[in-house]
Amino acid sequence: MRKLILFILLVAAASIIQNTQLFSVYGIKPDITLVVLLTAIPFVTNFLDYLILVFSAGILLQAPAGFLIVSSAAYFIGRRLIWRQSLNNAILIISATIVFYLLSAPLFLYKNWNVVLAEIIYNLILGGVFYFILWPKRNHI
């Protein structure tokens, strides 16, 4: 229960920060909330608890359905990936960002692929930071 409360606070903080320009670099904003949700997958063993996190983020962000679908599907995909958790996290971040854009704004993905690529790199950096903070004593590489 403590872990769930911690992740709810993390998701809430990420959602609030995402609605600001705080992490914007040259007009590129990372999807901090999605990255936090994806990084939380190994820690949240119950899907209903994860769904609480996803819907909390959806309410705070007023997120489109694509966000909810991608975040929820990533839970099951993340549980099936067979590599090290750090690599699984990176693969989930890359694929979830692409699929989110495919569902919510496919034309933006096509016309502004360089912006999406920069956002993926930014998301990967933040995902790595969150991962190393949450898994301090694990073998990461």
C-alpha positions in Angstrom: 0.0 0.0 0.0 2.9 2.4 0.8 4.4 1.7 -2.6 1.1 2.6 -4.3 0.8 5.8 -2.4 4.4 6.7 -3.4 3.7 6.0 -7.1 0.4 8.0 -6.9 2.4 11.0 -5.6 5.1 10.5 -8.3 2.5 10.4 -11.0 0.7 13.4 -9.6 4.0 15.3 -9.4 4.9 14.3 -13.0 1.5 15.3 -14.2 1.8 18.7 -12.6 5.3 19.2 -14.0 4.3 18.1 -17.4 1.7 20.8 -17.6 4.4 23.4 -17.2 7.3 24.5 -19.4 9.8 23.4 -16.7 11.4 20.6 -18.7 10.9 22.1 -22.1 14.2 22.2 -24.1 14.0 24.1 -27.4 10.3 23.5 -27.5 10.5 19.8 -26.9 8.6 18.6 -23.9 9.1 15.0 -22.6 6.1 12.9 -21.7 7.2 12.7 -18.0 4.0 11.1 -16.8 4.2 8.3 -19.4 7.8 7.7 -18.5 7.0 7.5 -14.8 4.2 5.1 -15.5 6.4 2.8 -17.6 9.2 2.9 -15.1 6.7 1.9 -12.4 5.6 -1.3 -14.1 8.2 -3.7 -12.5 7.2 -2.3 -9.0 3.4 -2.5 -9.3 2.5 -6.2 -9.3 -1.3 -5.8 -9.4 -2.8 -4.5 -12.6 -5.6 -2.8 -10.7 -3.1 -0.7 -8.7 -1.4 0.2 -12.0 -4.8 1.1 -13.5 -5.3 3.5 -10.5 -2.0 5.2 -11.5 -3.0 5.4 -15.2 -6.4 6.9 -14.5 -4.9 9.3 -11.9 -2.6 10.5 -14.6 -5.4 10.6 -17.2 -7.5 12.8 -14.9 -4.7 15.1 -14.0 -3.5 15.5 -17.6 -7.0 15.4 -19.2 -5.2 12.8 -21.4 -6.7 11.5 -24.6 -7.8 7.8 -24.9 -4.5 7.0 -26.7 -2.6 7.7 -23.5 -4.8 5.4 -21.4 -4.6 2.6 -24.0 -0.8 2.8 -24.5 -0.2 3.0 -20.7 -2.4 0.1 -19.9 -1.1 -2.1 -22.8 2.5 -1.4 -21.7 1.8 -3.1 -18.4 1.2 -6.4 -20.1 3.9 -6.0 -22.6 6.4 -5.0 -20.0 5.6 -8.1 -18.0 6.4 -10.3 -21.1 9.7 -8.8 -22.1 12.6 -11.2 -21.4 15.6 -8.9 -21.2 17.1 -7.0 -18.3 14.8 -4.5 -16.7 16.8 -1.5 -17.9 16.5 -2.6 -21.5 12.9 -3.5 -21.1 12.3 0.0 -19.7 14.0 1.6 -22.7 12.1 -0.5 -25.2 8.8 0.3 -23.5 9.6 4.0 -23.6 10.5 4.0 -27.3 7.5 1.9 -28.4 5.0 3.6 -26.1 6.0 7.1 -27.4 5.7 6.0 -31.0 2.4 4.2 -30.5 1.0 7.1 -28.6 1.7 9.4 -31.5 0.3 6.9 -33.9 -3.0 6.8 -32.0 -3.3 10.5 -31.2 -1.6 12.4 -34.0 -0.3 10.2 -36.8 0.1 13.2 -39.1 2.3 14.9 -36.5 4.5 11.8 -36.4 4.8 11.8 -40.1 5.5 15.5 -40.6 7.6 16.1 -37.5 9.5 12.9 -37.1 12.6 14.8 -35.9 10.6 16.4 -33.0 9.2 12.9 -32.1 12.7 11.5 -32.3 14.1 14.2 -30.0 11.2 13.6 -27.6 12.0 9.8 -27.6 15.6 10.6 -26.7 14.5 13.0 -24.0 12.1 10.4 -22.6 14.8 7.8 -22.6 17.1 10.1 -20.6 14.4 10.8 -18.1 13.4 7.1 -18.0 17.0 6.2 -17.2 17.1 8.7 -14.4 13.9 7.5 -12.9 15.0 3.9 -13.3 18.3 4.4 -11.5 16.6 6.3 -8.7 14.0 3.6 -8.2 16.4 0.6 -8.5 19.5 1.9 -6.6 21.1 -1.5 -5.8 20.4 -3.5 -8.9 22.7 -4.5 -11.6 21.6 -2.1 -14.3 23.8 -2.9 -17.3 
